[in-house]
Amino acid sequence: MEFMNPRYEHGAPGKTGVLLVNLGTPEAPTKTALKSYLRSFLSDPRVVEFKGPRWLWLLILNAVILNIRPKKSAEAYAGIWDELGENTGSPLLHISQLQHQALQHVLDDGYVVELAMRYGEPSIDTGLDRLQQQGARSVIILPLYPQYSATTSASIFDAVSKVYQQRRWLPDIRFISHYHDHDLYIVALAKSVVEHQQHHGKQFLLMSFHGIPQRYLHNGDPYHCECHKTGRLLAERLGLRDDEYRVSFQSIFGREPWLQPYTDATLKSLPEKGIKAVQVICPGFAADCLETLEEIAVENRDYFMAAGGESFSYIPALNDRKEHIHLLSELIKQHSRGLDKTETGFQKDTAKRHKQHPFNRDN
């Protein structure tokens, strides 16, 4: 095997690279695009920890799920495509690009920022390659998942590791695995709630996080605990009593039990308990996407209203709010402490000898 380092230049000035990584999105709201996207997503062993042999899951995925689910998912994506403006396409990708641009703007020249998606484009391989081309001698990987889970953050770690298995030169790497209880994150969430309530009034607050199978929790995944800590800290910041908010879990897939209470069941039950006005926030999503704009703001709203609810509103994700960008920039600065972004004497000497070598002299 030949280990590659594309366009590497000895002695090039060093910078700290930042790779922002989110889940990903299909290229278009079509059955074909969704089939390709879902195949990549659901074939990840971190996402689906199948209890049987791997070949059996892949058989079920390709023979059954990918012949049924893509059409339904494509219809859901079509409902939110270009929702943020004409020709904006996927909301997740569009917002992630805005986050990328804003973060590069607030960081100094010693940093270079690239965007990647775990599934789809731009790929993690492409993002790391672009950082190297811009002189990144150290790399900070920032998964845009506040709460750690093996299904998300660890999957990104796997993908980064796979890329570097094929590279000759490895940078200093730092991996931000979570920030669920970071004060600036809680402050940003709280401010988004307060601003929303200034326009809509104060109502019961439902904090909906993406779910995972209960089995993952019992096997040691800390995600459930981190979601509840985020919920508790946000409630404390907002001064909420226990009866003024609740934590729930959405996006259930398959037949086995997932983390509970379920968001849809919770919303269906609230009106009969006298709670007919509700506001929903999804603290685990760094950018609005299908799970927030369609599943929460449309599908689950309908469940609540059909059950007797009278007022429902969704509080947008932090997206490219300035408080969110400030949080991300501070995370990066904190994790870059001790990383040398300058060219070392050894690098200068190596570059000088490299240029003086007979094989490298200009003819």
C-alpha positions as CSV (number, residue, x, y, z in Angstrom):
1,M,0.0,0.0,0.0
2,E,1.3,3.5,-0.9
3,F,0.4,6.1,1.8
4,M,-0.7,9.3,0.2
5,N,-0.4,12.9,1.3
6,P,-1.8,15.0,-1.6
7,R,0.1,18.1,-2.5
8,Y,2.2,18.1,0.7
9,E,4.9,20.8,0.8
10,H,7.7,20.6,3.3
11,G,8.2,23.7,5.4
12,A,4.8,25.2,4.5
13,P,3.5,27.5,7.4
14,G,1.3,25.6,9.8
15,K,-2.2,26.4,10.8
16,T,-4.9,24.8,13.0
17,G,-7.6,23.2,10.9
18,V,-11.1,22.9,12.1
19,L,-13.5,20.3,10.6
20,L,-17.2,20.9,11.4
21,V,-19.1,17.7,10.9
22,N,-22.8,17.1,10.8
23,L,-24.9,14.1,10.0
24,G,-25.5,14.7,6.3
25,T,-28.3,15.1,3.8
26,P,-29.5,13.6,0.5
27,E,-28.5,15.4,-2.7
28,A,-32.1,15.9,-3.7
29,P,-35.6,15.1,-2.4
30,T,-36.0,12.1,-4.7
31,K,-36.4,8.4,-4.1
32,T,-33.1,7.7,-5.9
33,A,-31.1,10.2,-3.8
34,L,-32.8,9.0,-0.6
35,K,-32.0,5.4,-1.3
36,S,-28.3,6.2,-1.7
37,Y,-28.3,8.3,1.4
38,L,-30.2,5.8,3.6
39,R,-27.9,3.0,2.4
40,S,-24.9,4.9,3.6
41,F,-26.5,5.9,6.9
42,L,-28.2,2.6,7.9
43,S,-25.3,0.4,6.9
44,D,-23.1,2.2,9.5
45,P,-22.7,-0.4,12.3
46,R,-22.5,2.5,14.8
47,V,-26.0,3.5,13.9
48,V,-27.6,0.1,13.7
49,E,-26.1,-2.3,16.2
50,F,-27.8,-5.3,14.8
51,K,-28.1,-8.2,17.3
52,G,-27.7,-10.9,14.6
53,P,-25.1,-11.5,12.0
54,R,-24.0,-8.5,9.9
55,W,-24.9,-10.1,6.6
56,L,-28.5,-10.6,7.8
57,W,-28.9,-6.9,8.6
58,L,-27.5,-5.9,5.2
59,L,-29.9,-8.3,3.5
60,I,-32.9,-6.8,5.3
61,L,-31.6,-3.3,4.6
62,N,-31.2,-3.8,0.9
63,A,-34.0,-6.2,0.2
64,V,-36.7,-4.6,2.4
65,I,-36.0,-1.2,3.9
66,L,-34.4,0.4,0.9
67,N,-37.4,-0.7,-1.2
68,I,-39.9,0.9,1.1
69,R,-38.5,3.8,3.1
70,P,-36.9,6.0,0.4
71,K,-40.2,7.0,-1.2
72,K,-41.7,8.1,2.1
73,S,-38.5,9.9,3.2
74,A,-38.3,11.7,-0.2
75,E,-41.9,13.0,0.2
76,A,-40.9,14.3,3.7
77,Y,-37.8,16.0,2.3
78,A,-39.8,17.5,-0.6
79,G,-41.9,19.3,2.0
80,I,-38.9,21.2,3.5
81,W,-36.7,21.5,0.5
82,D,-36.0,25.2,-0.2
83,E,-37.9,26.1,2.9
84,L,-35.2,28.6,3.9
85,G,-35.4,30.4,0.6
86,E,-35.4,29.9,-3.2
87,N,-32.8,27.5,-4.3
88,T,-31.4,27.0,-0.8
89,G,-32.0,23.2,-1.1
90,S,-31.4,21.1,2.0
91,P,-31.9,23.2,5.2
92,L,-29.3,21.2,7.0
93,L,-26.6,21.8,4.4
94,H,-27.6,25.4,3.9
95,I,-27.4,26.2,7.6
96,S,-24.2,24.2,8.0
97,Q,-22.6,26.3,5.3
98,L,-23.7,29.5,7.1
99,Q,-22.2,28.2,10.3
100,H,-19.0,27.4,8.4
101,Q,-18.7,30.9,7.0
102,A,-19.6,32.6,10.3
103,L,-17.1,30.6,12.2
104,Q,-14.2,31.2,9.8
105,H,-15.1,34.9,10.0
106,V,-14.8,35.1,13.8
107,L,-11.6,33.0,14.2
108,D,-8.2,34.5,13.5
109,D,-5.9,33.8,10.5
110,G,-4.3,30.9,12.4
111,Y,-7.3,28.8,11.8
112,V,-8.8,27.3,8.7
113,V,-12.3,25.9,8.8
114,E,-13.9,23.3,6.6
115,L,-17.4,21.6,6.6
116,A,-18.0,17.9,6.2
117,M,-20.9,15.5,6.4
118,R,-20.7,12.0,7.9
119,Y,-23.0,10.7,5.1
120,G,-23.0,12.5,1.8
121,E,-21.2,15.6,0.6
122,P,-18.9,17.3,1.3
123,S,-17.3,14.2,2.7
124,I,-15.0,13.9,5.7
125,D,-12.2,12.8,3.3
126,T,-12.7,15.9,1.2
127,G,-12.8,18.2,4.3
128,L,-9.6,16.8,5.7
129,D,-7.8,17.0,2.4
130,R,-8.8,20.7,2.0
131,L,-7.5,21.5,5.5
132,Q,-4.2,19.9,4.6
133,Q,-4.0,21.9,1.4
134,Q,-4.4,25.1,3.4
135,G,-1.5,24.2,5.7
136,A,-3.2,22.6,8.7
137,R,-0.6,21.0,10.9
138,S,-3.1,20.3,13.6
139,V,-6.7,19.4,13.3
140,I,-9.7,19.9,15.6
141,I,-12.7,17.7,14.8
142,L,-15.9,19.3,16.0
143,P,-19.0,17.0,15.6
144,L,-22.1,19.2,15.7
145,Y,-23.7,16.9,18.3
146,P,-23.9,18.6,21.8
147,Q,-24.6,15.2,23.5
148,Y,-22.3,12.3,22.9
149,S,-23.5,9.0,21.4
150,A,-21.7,6.2,19.8
151,T,-24.3,6.5,17.0
152,T,-23.1,10.0,16.1
153,S,-19.8,11.3,17.6
154,A,-18.1,7.9,17.6
155,S,-19.2,7.2,14.1
156,I,-17.4,10.5,13.0
157,F,-14.3,9.4,14.9
158,D,-14.4,6.1,13.0
159,A,-14.6,7.9,9.6
160,V,-11.8,10.3,10.5
161,S,-9.6,7.4,11.6
162,K,-10.4,5.5,8.3
163,V,-9.2,8.5,6.3
164,Y,-5.9,8.8,8.2
165,Q,-5.2,5.1,7.8
166,Q,-4.5,5.9,4.2
167,R,-2.3,9.0,4.8
168,R,1.5,9.1,5.4
169,W,1.5,12.2,7.5
170,L,-0.8,12.5,10.5
171,P,-1.5,15.9,12.1
172,D,-2.0,16.5,15.8
173,I,-5.7,15.7,16.3
174,R,-8.1,16.8,18.9
175,F,-11.6,15.5,19.0
176,I,-14.5,17.4,20.7
177,S,-16.7,14.6,21.8
178,H,-19.5,16.6,23.5
179,Y,-20.5,20.0,24.9
180,H,-23.9,19.2,26.4
181,D,-23.2,21.1,29.7
182,H,-21.0,23.9,28.4
183,D,-22.2,27.2,29.9
184,L,-22.2,29.1,26.6
185,Y,-24.3,26.3,25.1
186,I,-26.9,26.6,27.8
187,V,-26.9,30.4,27.6
188,A,-27.5,30.2,23.9
189,L,-30.4,27.8,24.2
190,A,-31.9,29.9,27.0
191,K,-31.7,33.1,25.0
192,S,-33.4,31.4,22.0
193,V,-36.3,30.4,24.3
194,V,-36.6,33.8,25.9
195,E,-36.7,35.5,22.5
196,H,-39.3,33.1,21.2
197,Q,-41.4,33.7,24.3
198,Q,-41.2,37.4,23.9
199,H,-43.3,37.0,20.7
200,H,-45.4,34.0,21.6
201,G,-45.8,34.2,25.4
202,K,-44.5,31.7,28.0
203,Q,-45.9,28.2,27.6
204,F,-45.1,24.6,28.6
205,L,-41.7,23.7,27.2
206,L,-41.0,20.3,25.7
207,M,-37.4,19.5,25.1
208,S,-37.2,16.9,22.4
209,F,-34.0,15.0,21.7
210,H,-33.3,12.4,19.0
211,G,-33.8,8.9,20.3
212,I,-31.7,5.8,20.4
213,P,-32.6,2.2,21.3
214,Q,-32.8,1.6,25.1
215,R,-30.4,-1.2,24.6
216,Y,-27.6,1.2,23.7
217,L,-28.1,3.0,27.1
218,H,-27.9,-0.3,28.9
219,N,-24.7,-1.1,27.0
220,G,-23.1,2.0,28.3
221,D,-23.9,4.9,25.9
222,P,-24.0,8.1,28.0
223,Y,-26.4,9.9,25.6
224,H,-29.5,9.6,27.7
225,C,-27.8,11.0,30.8
226,E,-26.3,13.9,28.8
227,C,-29.7,14.8,27.3
228,H,-31.3,15.0,30.7
229,K,-28.4,17.1,32.1
230,T,-28.9,19.6,29.2
231,G,-32.6,19.7,30.0
232,R,-32.0,20.2,33.7
233,L,-29.5,23.0,33.1
234,L,-31.7,24.7,30.6
235,A,-34.7,24.6,32.9
236,E,-32.6,26.0,35.7
237,R,-31.3,28.8,33.5
238,L,-34.9,29.6,32.5
239,G,-36.2,29.3,36.1
240,L,-38.7,26.6,35.2
241,R,-40.5,24.4,37.8
242,D,-40.6,20.6,37.2
243,D,-44.2,20.9,36.0
244,E,-43.3,23.5,33.4
245,Y,-41.2,21.4,31.1
246,R,-40.4,17.8,30.1
247,V,-37.7,15.9,28.2
248,S,-38.7,13.5,25.5
249,F,-37.2,11.5,22.6
250,Q,-38.2,11.5,18.9
251,S,-37.5,9.7,15.6
252,I,-38.2,6.2,16.6
253,F,-37.1,3.5,14.1
254,G,-37.8,-0.2,14.2
255,R,-39.7,-2.3,16.7
256,E,-37.4,-2.5,19.8
257,P,-37.9,-0.1,22.7
258,W,-36.2,3.3,22.4
259,L,-35.5,6.0,25.0
260,Q,-38.7,7.2,26.6
261,P,-40.9,9.1,26.9
262,Y,-41.6,9.3,23.2
263,T,-42.2,12.8,21.8
264,D,-45.3,11.9,19.8
265,A,-46.9,10.0,22.7
266,T,-46.1,12.9,25.1
267,L,-47.7,15.5,22.8
268,K,-50.8,13.4,22.3
269,S,-51.2,13.1,26.1
270,L,-50.6,16.7,27.2
271,P,-54.1,18.1,26.3
272,E,-56.0,15.6,28.5
273,K,-53.7,16.7,31.3
274,G,-54.8,20.3,30.9
275,I,-51.7,21.4,28.9
276,K,-53.1,22.8,25.7
277,A,-50.4,25.3,24.8
278,V,-46.9,24.0,24.1
279,Q,-43.5,25.2,22.8
280,V,-41.0,22.6,21.5
281,I,-37.2,23.0,21.4
282,C,-34.8,20.4,20.1
283,P,-31.5,21.1,21.9
284,G,-29.7,18.1,20.4
285,F,-29.8,19.6,16.8
286,A,-27.2,22.2,16.0
287,A,-29.0,23.0,12.7
288,D,-32.6,22.6,11.6
289,C,-33.3,19.6,9.4
290,L,-36.0,17.1,8.5
291,E,-36.3,15.9,12.1
292,T,-37.2,19.4,13.3
293,L,-38.8,21.2,10.4
294,E,-41.0,18.3,9.3
295,E,-41.2,15.7,12.1
296,I,-41.6,18.3,15.0
297,A,-43.1,21.4,13.3
298,V,-45.5,19.6,11.1
299,E,-46.1,15.9,12.0
300,N,-46.0,16.2,15.8
301,R,-47.8,19.5,15.8
302,D,-50.7,17.7,14.0
303,Y,-50.7,15.0,16.7
304,F,-50.9,17.7,19.5
305,M,-53.7,19.7,17.8
306,A,-55.7,16.6,17.0
307,A,-55.5,15.5,20.6
308,G,-57.1,18.8,21.7
309,G,-54.2,21.2,21.8
310,E,-54.8,24.9,21.1
311,S,-51.4,26.4,20.6
312,F,-48.2,24.9,19.3
313,S,-44.9,26.5,18.2
314,Y,-41.5,25.2,17.4
315,I,-38.4,27.1,18.7
316,P,-35.7,27.0,15.9
317,A,-32.4,25.3,16.4
318,L,-29.4,27.5,17.3
319,N,-28.3,27.4,13.6
320,D,-26.1,30.4,12.8
321,R,-27.2,32.6,15.7
322,K,-24.3,34.7,17.0
323,E,-24.5,33.1,20.4
324,H,-24.1,29.7,18.8
325,I,-21.1,30.8,16.7
326,H,-19.5,32.3,19.8
327,L,-19.9,29.0,21.6
328,L,-18.4,27.0,18.8
329,S,-15.5,29.4,18.5
330,E,-14.8,29.2,22.2
331,L,-14.9,25.4,22.1
332,I,-12.3,25.5,19.3
333,K,-10.1,28.0,21.2
334,Q,-10.2,25.9,24.4
335,H,-9.3,22.7,22.6
336,S,-6.5,24.3,20.5
337,R,-4.5,25.4,23.6
338,G,-1.0,24.1,23.4
339,L,-1.2,23.4,19.7
340,D,1.7,25.1,17.8
341,K,0.4,26.8,14.7
342,T,3.8,28.1,13.7
343,E,6.5,26.5,11.6
344,T,9.1,24.9,13.9
345,G,12.8,25.1,13.5
346,F,12.9,21.5,12.6
347,Q,10.4,22.1,9.8
348,K,12.4,25.0,8.5
349,D,15.6,23.0,8.5
350,T,13.8,20.1,6.8
351,A,12.4,22.4,4.1
352,K,15.8,23.9,3.5
353,R,17.5,20.5,3.1
354,H,14.7,19.3,0.9
355,K,15.1,22.3,-1.5
356,Q,18.9,21.8,-1.5
357,H,18.8,18.1,-2.4
358,P,20.0,17.5,-6.0
359,F,16.8,15.7,-7.0
360,N,14.7,18.7,-5.9
361,R,16.7,21.6,-7.4
362,D,15.2,23.4,-10.4
363,N,16.9,22.3,-13.6
